[in-house]
Amino acid sequence: MNDQAQALRNLVRHHEQKTEERSTRVITVTSGKGGVGKSNFSLNFALALQRVGLKVLIFDADIGMANIDVLMGVSSPYSLYHLLKQEKTILDIIQEGPGGVHFIAGGSGFTDLLDLSAAQLDFFSDQINRLHGQYDVILFDTGAGLSKETVRFIASAQETIVVTTPEPTSITDAYALIKMVTAMEHDVKFKLVVNRAADNKEGHATADKIGLVSQRFLNIELPVLGILPDDPNVMKAVKKQVPFSIAYPGSDATKSIMEIARRFADVPAAPASSGGVKGFLHKMFRLSH
């Protein structure tokens, strides 16, 4: 583990001169209800982004059901908790998963974000700032529904991806989440992913339902980032604890996640004024006071 931490330190030093050149996009992935495949999407989306040439870090920000490491079949000795307790640095708690993707394991540490002392806040901010320019994308995989922590991540990120399925309850809950966040007057850039669609027709019909009511009643646009099929290989991969895009590279789900990653990479990031990592931190801790 010390070797891995040293390798990450070397990585940071190697890229120091490029820090100002690389623009880091901070993304939140969320859902209105559990069981829609959100974390599986987050993991395989991150791996697909790596394949199209972007460097990605995943934060498992699902407080109650943190499971990114389980989906990868990787053991995580450290988590955000160790950083907040100032027992480890940010580089110590970053782990490397399959496909070279970096991740930070979740757990109870995220609840502590609400109650940091001034000294802890300074330390945490300084550590997170070290990530500025080191990654193209930092992705927060939040819990389902609207906890106060999830709201904070959604409101602080540059973009938020909402994952839903064609099930009526999933559609209703996804819209309810978007409506509640919008009512709080947070300027959030939402994008929609429809998972487990029988076919593209069903996927786009689902997206249209949410998009039309969002436009009519909330006056917001809800771009569709992509549709993922109901592919049996996804569950097979979950049981193997291997990401489906690695276990079944030729599957329909993998082809679709690669299309989504290419589409995401081709669309410019939110305006620079949103501030990347520094802007994320500013918004996150402004909302706590």
C-alpha positions, 0 to 999 in steps of 0.5 A: 500500500505504501508503494501505491501511495508513493506512485500516486505522489509521483503521479502528482509531481509528474503532472504539476506543470500541467495542473493549470492546463487540465480542466477538472469536471466535477460530476455527481451521479444520483437517482430518485430511488435505490435499485436502478443500477446507479453505482454500476453505471458510475463505475462503468461510466468511469471506466469508459471515460478512461478508455476514451482518454480521460483520467477519472477519480470516483468518490463513493459518496453513498453513505449508507450503501457504499459499494463501488469497491464491492462491484470491483472486487477490490478491498479498500483499507482506507476511506474518506473517514481516515482523511477527515480524521487527519490520519491519512492524506488524500493520496493515501486513501486513493486506491486503484481499481481495474482499468486503472481507474482511481477511487476513494471508498465511501462510508460514514466519513461523508456524514462528518462533512457536515460537522467539521471544525475550522481546522478540519475544514482547512485540512480537508480543503487543502487535501482536496485542492491537491486534486485540481488538475490531476484528473479530467473528471471527479465523479461523486456516486451519491446515495439514492434519494435526497439526504442533506449530504446528497443535496450538497453534492448535487448543488456543488458539482458542475453537472449532475447525472440522474439515473432512472429506469422505465419503471413508473416508480423510478420515473416518478422518483427521478422527477421528484428529486429534480423538482425538489432540488430545483425548488431549493433554487440551486443552479444545477445542470441535470442530465438524464440516463435511462438504465435497463430499457427494453430497447431504445424506443422505451428508453427515449419514451421514458426520457421524454416523460421526465423531460416534458414535465420538467420543461412544463412545470419546472422550466428546465431542460433535461438533456438525455446523456444516453440509454442503457439496455436491460442486458443480462450480462450486467447482473452476471458481472455483478455476481462475479464482482467484475465491472460489466465493461471489463467482463463482457466487452462485447455486450450491448451494455458495454457498447452503450456505456462507451457511446455515453462516454464518447458523447460526454467527452465531446460536450464541453464542460460547464463554464470555467466560472463554475470553478472545477475543484475549487468551485466545488469546495466553495459551493459545498462549504458555503451551503453548510453555513 
